[in-house]
Amino acid sequence: MIMLALKRLVPLLLFVTAGCGVTRTSDSKRTATEQLLVSSAIERAVTQIDCGPLSGRSVFLDAAIMDDANDEKYLVSTLRHQFLASGCFLAEKREQADVIVEVRAGAIGTDRCDLILGMPGTNVTVQGHNVTTPDVAVAKRSEQRGVAKISLHAYERESGRPVWQSGMETMASHVRDRWLFGAGPFQDGELHETPEFAGRRLEKTKWGWSQAKDYPEAVARTGGVDLATARVYPASTAGSEKSRDPNVVADARAVDLPLVR
């Protein structure tokens, strides 16, 4: 009787416990770290540009020379944000603008520097077979930098007379990964507000460094117009197109002044 019960129970247990699960993962063409480094360098370079001299004027951004530059769209969008925050008016078409601003980028990209204390990995051919030996390192460091070099100059659309130039703005952001006796990576740099271990933030306690549970709020950047924090702009008034012309504003008086005799 017991044997019969076991024969019926075993198939049921196998049916319940048997199973198979598959988790699909994929990687983007560019790592998130690379994109953050480049975008941070662009933001810092644009923030250093003082667009105040063009405040109140109608501006058209000409970025045709940067068609083959990396992250060109993000740079142009950040520049448009900077001009708007500085009090400029953006024109969608070239013929609608008073001033043409030409944008050029000398460099937008990343660099990497690796340093190892020990024996680096290498490829060895043994009897016609390639064998790859791993790193045997006491300490190892990998540093990646994002660099952006940006320059602007403006001229009047009709006359071609030069109006303004920004000068060269070169900014960089960096991130470091460190390994010590095979443990790591210990991560720091401008993308991390505090050191991290294997992607988890560390906080300093009286016993040393330990992993934190959550991330603090982002710290706003300084210098120029702050593009990193929330801001509500005042509502535009009716007839703003006319208000750009000082002569029209001077004539739009609610009460005529009496003549002086």
Secondary structure, DSSP 8 states (H G I E B T S, - for coil): -HHHHHHHHHHHHHHHH-----------SS-HHHHHHHHHHHHHHHHT---GGGTTSEEEEE-GGGTTSTTHHHHHHHHHHHHHHTT-EE-SSGGG-SEEEEEEEEEEEEEEEEEEEEE--EEEEETTEEEEE--EEEEEEEEEEEEEEEEEEEEETTT--EEEE---EEEEEEEEEEEETTEEEEEEETT-SS-EETTEEEEEETTEEEE-SS--------SSS--SS--------TTHHHHTSHHHHHH--SS------
